[in-house]
Amino acid sequence: MGELSELRSILRSYGSCLVAYSGGVDSVLLAKVAHDELGGRMLAAIADSPSLPRLELAEARSVAERFGFPLEILRTGEFADPDYAQNPPNRCYFCKHELFSQLVPLARERGLAVIAYGENASDLGDHRPGALAATQFAVRAPLKEAGFTKAQIRSYSAQLGLPTADKPQMACLASRIPYGQTVTAEKTGMIERAEQVLRGMGFYDVRVRHHQEGPRASVEVGVDELPRLRAQETWPAIEASLRGIGYALVDRDELGYRRGHWNAGQPR
């Protein structure tokens, strides 16, 4: 368990820590271990905005309560920032900039020496504009520093009994909107309801891409789930449900869900 021992050592060296928390697999492990090592000198904070599904917020709060680490909920205002709402390829930079702009004074107010977030070694090489904001605000990435890959994060999460060990990857709802098409709360609300339909039918890896022409929903599920998505008894029900949400057109991506769908060709 070399990576876990290294992570514990890094966190102890901080003395105190504010964890940027999302309820996803990375930040849950980080928050749990930070609380184990720092106790009352640790605080988790989650950004609440229209890009965060209500179910994700509820689950994030439940995990914090279950494992006993303190959690602050911050209302972030990235949707009011035109640089974010215009949805450029570096949209995540403006989101993280807004988050860290709120975390810095919170850490100062609570006397917490270091702000940390859940970037890990598997994120290297992907398009990660949010990492620039982390650098500008001197936010640390202890999982990456300890050498954790995504697979190791899941493995150690299982060893520690964390319910997120096998949780699907969950990017923000704005990531379902093609770059250059405006991000609005109305669109993310439609996406959230559409993805709830698919998860309610038992699909695991789910993305509903929102295209403004129509509007059109393009449904992605994991490659191994495609046969069930195509099934005669399944697809018509999905089409009807998504049209009821407000999508004039509904199609499915026959290649299945791919991480970083919009990021092909973006600078690393």
C-alpha positions in Angstrom: 0.0 0.0 0.0 2.8 2.4 -0.9 0.7 5.0 -2.5 -1.7 5.1 0.4 1.1 5.5 2.9 2.6 8.3 0.8 -0.8 10.0 0.6 -1.1 9.9 4.4 2.4 11.3 4.8 1.7 14.2 2.4 -1.6 15.1 4.1 0.0 15.0 7.6 2.7 17.3 6.3 0.0 20.0 5.5 -0.9 20.3 9.2 -4.5 21.3 8.1 -6.4 21.0 4.8 -9.4 22.2 2.9 -10.5 19.6 0.4 -12.3 20.6 -2.8 -15.0 17.8 -2.7 -17.4 16.6 -5.3 -18.6 13.3 -4.0 -16.8 11.5 -6.8 -14.4 8.6 -6.4 -11.3 10.8 -6.3 -12.4 13.4 -3.8 -14.2 11.0 -1.5 -10.9 9.0 -1.1 -9.0 12.3 -0.6 -11.5 13.6 2.0 -11.7 10.3 3.9 -7.9 10.0 4.2 -7.4 13.7 5.0 -10.0 13.3 7.8 -8.3 10.2 9.1 -4.9 12.0 9.3 -6.0 15.5 10.3 -9.2 15.1 12.2 -10.7 18.4 13.1 -8.0 20.2 11.1 -9.7 19.1 7.9 -12.8 20.5 6.1 -14.4 19.4 2.8 -16.3 21.9 0.6 -18.5 21.2 -2.4 -19.5 23.6 -5.1 -23.3 23.7 -5.7 -24.5 25.1 -9.0 -26.9 24.1 -11.8 -24.0 21.9 -13.2 -24.3 19.5 -10.2 -27.2 17.0 -10.3 -29.3 17.0 -7.2 -28.8 13.3 -6.7 -25.0 13.8 -6.8 -25.3 16.5 -4.1 -27.4 14.3 -1.9 -25.0 11.4 -2.3 -22.0 13.6 -1.5 -23.6 14.8 1.7 -24.6 11.3 2.7 -21.0 10.0 2.3 -19.7 12.9 4.4 -22.2 12.1 7.1 -21.5 8.4 7.0 -17.7 8.8 7.4 -17.9 11.8 9.7 -16.0 14.5 7.9 -17.2 18.1 8.0 -18.7 19.5 4.8 -19.5 23.0 3.7 -21.8 23.6 0.7 -20.8 26.7 -1.4 -23.1 28.3 -3.9 -20.8 29.1 -6.8 -21.6 31.6 -9.6 -19.9 30.3 -12.7 -23.2 30.4 -14.7 -23.2 34.2 -14.3 -19.7 34.4 -15.8 -19.9 35.1 -19.6 -16.5 33.5 -20.1 -17.9 30.2 -18.6 -21.4 30.5 -20.2 -20.0 30.9 -23.7 -18.6 27.4 -23.3 -15.1 27.7 -24.8 -12.8 24.6 -24.8 -11.3 25.9 -21.5 -14.6 26.3 -19.8 -13.4 24.2 -16.9 -10.8 26.8 -16.1 -13.5 29.4 -15.4 -15.4 26.9 -13.2 -12.3 26.0 -11.2 -11.3 29.7 -10.9 -14.7 30.5 -9.4 -14.4 27.6 -7.0 -10.9 28.4 -5.8 -11.8 32.0 -5.5 -14.3 31.0 -2.8 -12.1 28.3 -1.2 -9.1 30.7 -0.6 -11.0 33.0 1.8 -12.8 30.0 3.4 -9.4 28.3 4.1 -8.1 31.6 5.5 -11.2 32.1 7.7 -11.0 28.5 9.1 -7.2 28.6 9.6 -6.6 25.8 7.1 -3.1 25.9 5.6 -3.5 24.0 2.3 -6.3 23.6 -0.3 -6.3 20.2 -2.1 -8.3 18.7 -4.9 -8.7 15.3 -6.5 -6.5 15.4 -9.7 -4.7 12.1 -10.1 -1.9 10.6 -12.2 -4.4 9.3 -14.8 -5.5 12.8 -15.6 -2.0 13.6 -17.0 -2.3 13.8 -20.8 -6.0 14.6 -20.8 -7.3 18.1 -21.6 -7.5 19.6 -18.1 -7.8 23.5 -18.2 -8.9 23.4 -14.5 -5.3 22.4 -13.6 -4.2 25.9 -14.6 -6.5 27.5 -12.1 -5.2 25.1 -9.5 -1.7 26.2 -10.2 -2.6 29.9 -10.1 -4.3 29.4 -6.6 -1.5 27.1 -5.3 -4.0 24.3 -4.9 -2.3 20.9 -4.2 -3.1 17.6 -5.9 -1.9 15.0 -3.3 -3.4 12.0 -5.1 -1.3 12.9 -8.2 1.8 13.6 -6.0 1.4 10.2 -4.3 1.2 8.5 -7.8 -2.4 7.4 -7.6 -3.9 6.2 -10.9 -7.7 6.0 -11.3 -7.6 2.2 -11.0 -5.6 2.5 -7.7 -8.0 5.0 -6.3 -10.8 2.6 -6.9 -8.8 -0.3 -5.4 -7.9 1.6 -2.3 -11.4 3.0 -2.0 -12.7 -0.6 -1.9 -10.2 -1.6 0.7 -11.3 1.4 2.9 -15.0 0.5 2.5 -15.9 3.6 0.5 -19.2 3.3 -1.5 -17.7 5.2 -4.4 -15.2 2.5 -5.2 -17.3 1.4 -8.2 -19.1 4.6 -8.9 -19.3 5.7 -12.5 -17.2 8.7 -13.6 -19.3 11.8 -13.3 -18.3 15.0 -15.0 -20.4 18.1 -14.5 -23.6 18.5 -16.5 -22.1 21.3 -18.6 -19.7 18.8 -20.1 -22.6 17.4 -22.1 -23.0 20.6 -24.2 -20.7 21.0 -27.2 -18.0 23.7 -27.0 -19.3 27.0 -28.4 -23.0 26.3 -27.5 -24.1 28.4 -24.5 -24.3 26.7 -21.1 -27.6 27.5 -19.3 -29.4 26.2 -16.3 -32.3 25.2 -18.5 -30.1 23.0 -20.6 -28.4 21.3 -17.6 -31.8 20.7 -16.1 -32.9 18.9 -19.2 -29.7 16.9 -19.3 -30.1 15.9 -15.6 -33.7 14.7 -16.1 -32.7 12.8 -19.2 -29.8 11.0 -17.5 -32.1 10.1 -14.6 -34.4 8.3 -17.0 -31.5 6.1 -18.2 -30.1 5.5 -14.7 -33.6 4.6 -13.6 -33.6 1.9 -16.2 -30.4 0.5 -14.9 -27.8 1.9 -17.2 -24.4 2.5 -15.6 -22.2 4.6 -17.8 -24.6 7.3 -19.1 -24.2 10.6 -21.0 -26.9 12.6 -22.7 -25.3 15.1 -25.1 -27.4 18.2 -25.5 -27.3 19.8 -29.0 -29.2 23.1 -29.3 -30.5 22.4 -32.8 -33.9 20.8 -32.1 -32.9 20.5 -29.2 -31.5 17.1 -29.9 -30.4 14.5 -27.3 -27.7 12.1 -28.2 -27.6 9.1 -25.8 -24.4 7.4 -24.9 -24.1 4.3 -22.6 -21.2 2.0 -22.0 -20.1 -0.2 -24.9 -21.3 -3.4 -23.1 -24.7 -1.8 -22.5 -25.4 -0.9 -26.2 -27.3 -4.1 -27.0 -29.8 -3.4 -24.2 -30.1 0.3 -25.3 -30.9 -0.9 -28.9 -33.5 -3.4 -27.7 -37.0 -3.2 -29.1 -38.5 -3.0 -25.6 -36.0 -0.3 -24.4 -35.2 2.3 -27.0 -38.8 3.4 -27.8 -39.4 4.0 -24.1 -36.2 6.1 -23.9 -37.2 8.2 -26.9 -40.7 8.9 -25.5 -39.3 9.9 -22.1 -36.7 12.3 -23.5 -39.2 13.9 -25.9 -41.4 14.4 -22.8 -38.5 16.3 -21.2 -38.4 18.7 -24.3 -36.1 17.1 -26.8 -37.5 17.3 -30.3 -34.9 14.8 -31.6 -33.4 11.8 -29.8 -30.7 9.6 -31.2 -28.1 7.2 -29.8 -24.3 7.1 -30.3 -23.5 3.7 -31.7 -19.9 4.0 -30.5 -20.9 4.1 -26.9 -19.6 6.3 -24.1 -16.1 7.6 -24.4 -14.3 9.6 -21.7 -13.4 13.1 -22.9 -15.9 13.0 -25.8 -15.4 16.7 -26.7 -11.7 16.9 -25.9 -10.3 15.1 -29.0 -7.9 17.5 -30.6 -7.8 19.9 -27.6 -4.4 21.0 -26.3 -3.1 18.9 -23.3 
